[in-house]
């Protein structure tokens, strides 16, 4: 059992964290640049040091044990604290250092009120040597990645608030129902809600809660799904399905006559995009600077700063 943490322990914990994030030994080989036998022996060594199993692996697949889940959480917190320590020590020179992992939703570049690329440009004008890593995921994935320490912050839409996370409103996005020019409803002068409910739909991999979406769609009509916005647009353009798209994203096809919006006055909704970060986890100077730049570019007043990083 552990009585102190040594360099080899940190290496073994890093291997374990990578395996857990990749959800298996085989999947972790490329990330670790190790063959499976070395990965297996490293995990066996770590489990021997700890005195219990961290994961089950075999024909039934890969699964973390309850102890493994706890060690993963603690290891992520340890590595985050180490990164913050290094960044703060180096930051005494007045220069920002470290790594920032930021999560985003797909297809926000054409949204006029989203100044994300301007935020990045502002951040890189600072005196810094920061590696910025961007990830495109669903809102639920982004929130979970912040909670488990894989992301420092994210910009995403949400209608709820998870305990432990800080949400700051940035901008809204109007989302409407669209059909393609080859769809039977495209040339109708009047399209009723019943017509829309009876049509086939393409479902996003993540749907907004029913308190936001004004139309309760029957599951039987959800005959296609897509996790990215481009996939939803493809099914709409095919003329086979209706789907929800942000108006700024659908604008090009609408202007060329390839798509039509349906009943936007009653069936559209506004999605609130927020800056999201952990409520209590210590923050380094680079993350604080990025948060400042996000809020400045979106003309949002900075709330009272959390002081745990000081």
Order of alpha helices (4+ residues) and beta strands (2+ residues): alpha-alpha-alpha-beta-beta-alpha-beta-alpha-beta-alpha-beta-beta-alpha-beta-beta-alpha-beta-alpha-beta-alpha-beta-alpha
